[in-house]
């Protein structure tokens, strides 16, 4: 997490804002908040979108402004940055555990290096079912209910589940 | 130099913008639910990428135009997308062939642009590349599945590929603008993109048991504002709200 030692009170407030789609993790755990600045009375928050077209981004921004306003920070500016590009590597293990308990198989591979295109690699990837831990599962679709998730099916407990894609 | 950069970014942004609109038209018409979700997701990624490019264009111009202003308040000849993305959603085979051609182009283009000397271009490319990798994987699988599928699916995807082939050349057209930016290390080396594109397309067509069209005739001009007869209809639809309710906010 970047510069969270500075202005811990603001980071703490932001950590109470849930992700609009996956409310068990906060926007801090998701890794979208990149920087907090507090100069004189002005607060500047730098965020980065998960996916380019993620419609939750506008909601993050509104929630951040409202939360900070309600806590006495009246002058709030939001900046957006695209570099470095958001990666699931920024999600702490505790957040991944929460995803699993919520029924979403968490991202399991570190993406440190650029994901080389391999057409069929992802189809062979083994993803454990978040309900019964079985690895006897298969990919239904690379695209799920939101841009960040893929759809899998567990062949042991016969249930569909979502997998948070590694990017 | 600035004008060249603006036009280059508009070309890339407009490709994503118009394709995003085309894909959104098919939302709820996918062959099954998962595929419907997939193409809507892809459309959304393109819309987000268009916003990033157009926002940068607005910053470069310095006239206070937002990404929305640029997306919705231009005339037809002020859009610089290639003609391929304008092609209608004739059927799912056409949609898949169009997507495969453009996904392969975007994948190899962004693979080059991540090393651009322009920091913003490099950042947008790095972000987009992650998304486009998923797009290309999906559309490649569809080409193989349809080509190596039933007699009917093979016939339909081959017809779509043959029909769309003449729009492919537009993607690789170069001019002084692009050559200047390539020599500055800002734009992608289009010859390298083309070589990689050809290699990938040949490989997938082979796996799909499909024929690569031999027709070398190519339409051109999209990058300079010359569009197919479909473009006016797209813009009329896309700009309806802005025309009917100027500066509406919600």
Interface residues (C-beta under 8 A of the other chain):
Chain A: X49 X51 X52 X53 X54 X55 X81 X82 X83 X84 X85 X86 X114 X115 X117 X119 X122 X140 X141 X142 X143 X144 X145 X146 X147 X151 X165 X167
Chain B: X34 X35 X37 X38 X41 X42 X43 X44 X45 X46 X47 X48 X49 X51 X52 X107 X114 X119 X120 X122 X123 X124 X126 X127 X128 X129 X130 X131 X133 X134 X136 X137 X138 X140 X141
